[in-house]
Amino acid sequence: MSNESYDHLKFNTIAQHGGQSIDTHSKARAVPIYQTTSYGFENIDHAASLFQMQEEGYIYSRNANPTNRVLEKRMAELEGGADAFAVSSGQSAITIALLTLAKIGDEIITTNALYGGTYTLFAETFKRFGVTVRFVDGRNLSEVTKAINEKTKAIYTETIGNPGLQIADIKAVSKVAHDHGLPLIVDSTFTTPYLQQPIAFGADIVVHSTTKFIGGHGTSIGGIIVDAGKFDWANGRFPEFTIPVPALNHRSYLELNTESAFIAKARFDLGQNLGMSLSPFNGWLFIQGLESLPLRMKQHVENAKQIAGFLDEHELVTWVNYPGLVGNEQYELANTYLPRGAGSIFTFGVKGGLEAAKTFIQSVKLLSHVANVGDSKSLVIHPASTTHSRLSSDEQRITGVTPEQIRISVGLEDVQDIKADIHQALVASREAKLTEQS
Ligand SMILES: *Cc1c(COP(=O)(O)O)cnc(C)c1O
């Protein structure tokens, strides 16, 4: 279904056409949903050849499916990568991406400003697997460099940290990584390829929770891994890419797929064996999401800017942390890395502290109190008591979580209606505080 001649096309066009042209059999214009587990073999030799990976083709949807393949090719094109592998969730994308490189005894270095689920995955689950994750301040390059040793397999960061909104200096961090023969893996969920293409700044692997902006409508859980196809896996640190593997008919992953040995290993090793497969129906929904991604992201950013400005001037708000706001300490970094806008997820402090923040959350009517971001609907949450509640107060401080903090994911409603709802909830938060004091 791929169409190589589309490679030169621009972003909005790739979002509509990448990885697909009119189906040769049915002439279907839209991407069909191949809701099938398995694929017929032409004959016994064809089956054997597919199993020995001597030719490309579909065997079983646990490792590849034609609908998901369109999503993979389209995302790879949008990110400027070589290939991609779509999986069942953002968490599976992160797990597969990192464990494709690190095994028991190995180490990974990560910035400490992370999505709550990723923090727990690294600090608890990976630890149990014997993979040590070292948490550093990603903005402090000497701290990153000091954490590197001969067991290190990758450096990990989010494009915009959660919920502190630390913007990664990908050019600088990727240089440190590459100077030590290490790949940089970037979680670009908050940015999507519309706001940033991390590969252009030096990232080697990009992961997404497609659950968020890419799906865009809060309907499906999914994730994807994109490989830049540029890293040298034969540099001595990654013998698992150069040794022959029985399952590959005694070739190495580098011999099997010279364009993207990383995606080949992710797909046919952990992807195949752990089985964190993406349902083709969800893959199809993510394709629909990609087709409207440029338009939606543009409006998300526009609404977010207006809401950030509104909150910044509101007397019941003590601070707003939106890197796109003039005067924010990361404003310059945002201009470099996020020229199309600093996303639509940010935080602010409710005057009156913890109790006022809780009352604010209980008082919103249009905004939804849910554990999600990147929906077309506006969402709010109180990180200290929910997404980051498993962290100690010290860990919360390091990740940038505070008691009065609200995280908002600005949706696509009319901005006047979002403002009105926020205003009435802020007024309610003040009244609750006054009642408490009297
Ligand atoms: C949601 C999210 C994840 C996890 O994705 P799931 O699809 O929920 O598994 C990882 N990283 C970031 C930044 C996220 O927002």
The ligand as an SDF file (V2000), in Angstrom:
LIG
                    3D

 15 15  0  0  0  0  0  0  0  0999 V2000
   -0.4590    8.9510   28.0750 C   0  0  0  0  0  0  0  0  0  0  0  0
    1.0040    9.0280   27.9840 C   0  0  0  0  0  0  0  0  0  0  0  0
    1.7810    7.8570   27.9660 C   0  0  0  0  0  0  0  0  0  0  0  0
    1.1860    6.4870   28.1030 C   0  0  0  0  0  0  0  0  0  0  0  0
    0.3440    6.1980   27.0360 O   0  0  0  0  0  0  0  0  0  0  0  0
   -0.8920    5.1570   27.0990 P   0  0  0  0  0  0  0  0  0  0  0  0
   -1.4160    5.1950   25.7140 O   0  0  0  0  0  0  0  0  0  0  0  0
   -1.8470    5.6760   28.1180 O   0  0  0  0  0  0  0  0  0  0  0  0
   -0.3170    3.8380   27.4900 O   0  0  0  0  0  0  0  0  0  0  0  0
    3.1530    8.0040   27.8550 C   0  0  0  0  0  0  0  0  0  0  0  0
    3.7380    9.2160   27.7660 N   0  0  0  0  0  0  0  0  0  0  0  0
    3.0100   10.3550   27.7820 C   0  0  0  0  0  0  0  0  0  0  0  0
    3.7130   11.6570   27.6850 C   0  0  0  0  0  0  0  0  0  0  0  0
    1.6180   10.3010   27.8970 C   0  0  0  0  0  0  0  0  0  0  0  0
    0.9110   11.4360   27.9220 O   0  0  0  0  0  0  0  0  0  0  0  0
  1  2  1  0
  2  3  1  0
  2 14  2  0
  3  4  1  0
  3 10  2  0
  4  5  1  0
  5  6  1  0
  6  7  2  0
  6  8  1  0
  6  9  1  0
 10 11  1  0
 11 12  2  0
 12 13  1  0
 12 14  1  0
 14 15  1  0
M  END
$$$$
